[in-house]
């Protein structure tokens, strides 16, 4: 199942990694290990963060994606189930709309 993995990085902890020169290497290690389909980084609500697209076949895999961010950056991690346009087409919205009018 595809998820958007939303990561929020605490400012001070990430600043420390930037200052000591380890931020890039830590992020590279995480991305190399987890191999997201896509990764986008941005600022949100005054914090650095990002959105990664990951495919998780079993919920037992969630720690593999979250723990590196927790352990290296004290990050907040949120898993958001998501669909592609093709998934949405298979969802049967027309039938649901008729059933629940």
N, C-alpha and C positions, 0 to 999 in steps of 0.2 A: 504494500500500500504506500502511496506517495504522500509525503508530509512536507510542509514548509517548516523548517526549523528556524525559529526566531531566537536570536542571541542578543542579549544586552550586556555590554562590557562595562563594569564599574570604572569610572573615570580614573581614579587614583591608581588602582591596580594596573590598568592598561598603560597609564602614563609611566609608571615605574618600569614596565617591560620595554616601553619605547626608549626611555632614558638609559636603561642598562643594555640596550641593543638586542634584546631577546624576543621582542614582539613578532617580528617577521618569521623567525625560525620556529617559534611555537605555533604560529598560525599555519605555516607550511606543513609542519608535522601533523597537525590535526586534519588538515584538508587532504594530505597524502593518505592518511589512515582511513578516513571516512569516505573519501571519493564521492562527494556530492555530485548530483547531475548538473547543478548550477550553484553559484555562490555570488551573492551581491552584498556589498558592505556599504553602510550609510550611517548617518547620525539620526537618532530618533529619541525624542523627549530628552534632549540634552546629553545623551550618552552615545558612545560608539556602539555599533552593533552590526548585525547582518541578517540576511535571510538566505538559508541554504535549502535546496531541494534535494530530499533524500528519499530513497526507496527502502522501506522497512517491511520485511516479510513476516516478522514475528515481534510482538511487543518486547520480548526478552532482548532484542537488539537495541532498544532505546538507550540503555546506559552506555553502550559503545559510542553513540553519537553525542550524548550529553556530558559524560564524565570528563573528557579532555577539557571542555570549556569551563566546567566547574572547578576542576583541580588546578588548571594553569592560570585562569583569569578571574575566579570567583564570579563567573557569569551567571546571568539568569537565562534559562533555556525554556522555550515553549514549543511544543509539538502541535502543529495545526494540520489535521487531515485535509487533503486537497484533491481536486479533480482536474483532469484535463478537459478540454471541450468534448472530446470523445466520451469520456466517462460521464459527463453531464448529459449527453445525448442518450446514453443507455439508462439513465436514472428513471425514465418514465414520468417526467414532469407533467405531460399532458394527461396521463391517466390519473395521477395524483390530484391534479387540479379538478378533474371531473368528479372524483370520489369525494373530495372535501369541499365542494361548493356549498 
